[in-house]
Amino acid sequence: TVRRLLQAWGVLRSLWIYRIRDRYRHRGMDALYRQFLAPGDLAFDIGSHVGDRIACFRRLGCRVVAVEPQPMLVRVLRGLHGRDAAVALVDAAIGAAEGHLDLHLNLPNPTVATGSQAFIAAADCSG
């Protein structure tokens, strides 16, 4: 379907931007998080997207709990980090209460998603 093609394109675009294109960005991210994390620390990546922070935290020697609600992105993360015993991947969203969440994708940028109707309404009003 068109929706799945848009999602796949969005994932490939994000992988290019955040994981491949700019190695200087990786150095900067490592320098930033090195101020707060040490080897062996436990780091959390909530809304992991394509895992650029997971990769950063692992370069710093941290253990990682990575949470991502989008099934397509979870598959990408499993391919990239699924064999790493220091990375726990959680296929879920984080919220104030336990329950079911309808995840809404931004089709022009399909790696961006929200469960917040208020966020969608605010975004609709801004355009």
DRENMITI-870923 format. One record per residue (C-alpha): residue number from 1; z, y, x. Coordinates in nm, 2 decimals, decimal comma. Layout:
# residues N
{NUM; {Z; Y; X}}
...
***
This chain:
# residues 127
{1; {0,00; 0,00; 0,00}}
{2; {-0,03; 0,36; 0,10}}
{3; {0,35; 0,40; 0,11}}
{4; {0,38; 0,12; 0,37}}
{5; {0,10; 0,26; 0,58}}
{6; {0,26; 0,60; 0,58}}
{7; {0,59; 0,44; 0,68}}
{8; {0,43; 0,24; 0,96}}
{9; {0,25; 0,55; 1,09}}
{10; {0,58; 0,75; 1,07}}
{11; {0,76; 0,48; 1,27}}
{12; {0,49; 0,47; 1,54}}
{13; {0,49; 0,85; 1,56}}
{14; {0,87; 0,85; 1,60}}
{15; {0,86; 0,58; 1,87}}
{16; {0,60; 0,79; 2,06}}
{17; {0,80; 1,11; 2,03}}
{18; {1,16; 0,98; 2,08}}
{19; {1,11; 0,67; 2,30}}
{20; {0,80; 0,71; 2,51}}
{21; {0,65; 1,06; 2,54}}
{22; {0,92; 1,27; 2,71}}
{23; {1,13; 1,11; 2,98}}
{24; {1,29; 1,44; 3,06}}
{25; {1,44; 1,43; 2,72}}
{26; {1,61; 1,10; 2,81}}
{27; {1,77; 1,26; 3,12}}
{28; {1,90; 1,55; 2,92}}
{29; {2,04; 1,33; 2,65}}
{30; {2,21; 1,11; 2,91}}
{31; {2,36; 1,42; 3,07}}
{32; {2,49; 1,54; 2,74}}
{33; {2,65; 1,22; 2,63}}
{34; {2,79; 1,14; 2,98}}
{35; {3,03; 1,42; 2,92}}
{36; {3,19; 1,23; 2,63}}
{37; {3,13; 0,86; 2,71}}
{38; {3,21; 0,63; 3,00}}
{39; {3,09; 0,27; 3,08}}
{40; {3,26; 0,03; 2,84}}
{41; {3,33; 0,29; 2,57}}
{42; {3,23; 0,21; 2,21}}
{43; {2,97; 0,45; 2,07}}
{44; {2,85; 0,48; 1,71}}
{45; {2,49; 0,57; 1,62}}
{46; {2,49; 0,65; 1,24}}
{47; {2,14; 0,68; 1,11}}
{48; {1,99; 0,52; 1,42}}
{49; {1,62; 0,60; 1,34}}
{50; {1,42; 0,44; 1,63}}
{51; {1,72; 0,40; 1,85}}
{52; {1,68; 0,67; 2,12}}
{53; {2,06; 0,72; 2,11}}
{54; {2,12; 0,35; 2,13}}
{55; {1,91; 0,34; 2,44}}
{56; {2,10; 0,64; 2,58}}
{57; {2,44; 0,49; 2,51}}
{58; {2,33; 0,16; 2,67}}
{59; {2,20; 0,34; 2,98}}
{60; {2,55; 0,49; 3,01}}
{61; {2,70; 0,14; 2,99}}
{62; {2,85; 0,17; 2,64}}
{63; {2,88; -0,08; 2,36}}
{64; {2,71; 0,04; 2,05}}
{65; {2,75; 0,00; 1,67}}
{66; {2,42; 0,12; 1,52}}
{67; {2,38; 0,18; 1,15}}
{68; {2,04; 0,23; 0,98}}
{69; {1,96; 0,20; 0,61}}
{70; {1,57; 0,19; 0,63}}
{71; {1,45; -0,17; 0,64}}
{72; {1,14; -0,09; 0,85}}
{73; {1,35; 0,09; 1,11}}
{74; {1,60; -0,19; 1,11}}
{75; {1,32; -0,43; 1,20}}
{76; {1,21; -0,20; 1,49}}
{77; {1,57; -0,17; 1,61}}
{78; {1,61; -0,55; 1,60}}
{79; {1,29; -0,58; 1,81}}
{80; {1,42; -0,33; 2,06}}
{81; {1,79; -0,41; 2,08}}
{82; {1,84; -0,73; 1,88}}
{83; {1,90; -0,95; 2,19}}
{84; {2,15; -0,71; 2,35}}
{85; {2,50; -0,85; 2,29}}
{86; {2,65; -0,50; 2,35}}
{87; {2,46; -0,36; 2,04}}
{88; {2,57; -0,44; 1,69}}
{89; {2,30; -0,35; 1,43}}
{90; {2,42; -0,28; 1,08}}
{91; {2,16; -0,27; 0,80}}
{92; {2,34; -0,02; 0,57}}
{93; {2,40; 0,34; 0,48}}
{94; {2,73; 0,52; 0,54}}
{95; {2,89; 0,70; 0,25}}
{96; {3,21; 0,81; 0,09}}
{97; {3,23; 0,51; -0,13}}
{98; {3,12; 0,15; -0,13}}
{99; {2,83; 0,07; -0,37}}
{100; {2,46; 0,08; -0,41}}
{101; {2,24; 0,36; -0,28}}
{102; {1,89; 0,45; -0,38}}
{103; {1,72; 0,56; -0,06}}
{104; {1,45; 0,83; -0,11}}
{105; {1,18; 0,86; 0,16}}
{106; {1,01; 1,19; 0,25}}
{107; {0,65; 1,06; 0,23}}
{108; {0,50; 1,33; 0,45}}
{109; {0,76; 1,23; 0,72}}
{110; {0,86; 0,87; 0,61}}
{111; {1,12; 0,81; 0,88}}
{112; {1,33; 1,08; 0,71}}
{113; {1,53; 0,95; 0,41}}
{114; {1,83; 1,05; 0,20}}
{115; {2,05; 0,91; -0,07}}
{116; {2,15; 1,26; -0,18}}
{117; {1,99; 1,40; -0,50}}
{118; {2,14; 1,74; -0,41}}
{119; {1,96; 1,74; -0,08}}
{120; {1,63; 1,66; -0,25}}
{121; {1,68; 1,93; -0,50}}
{122; {1,76; 2,18; -0,23}}
{123; {1,45; 2,08; -0,03}}
{124; {1,24; 2,11; -0,34}}
{125; {1,36; 2,47; -0,39}}
{126; {1,29; 2,57; -0,03}}
{127; {0,92; 2,50; -0,03}}
***
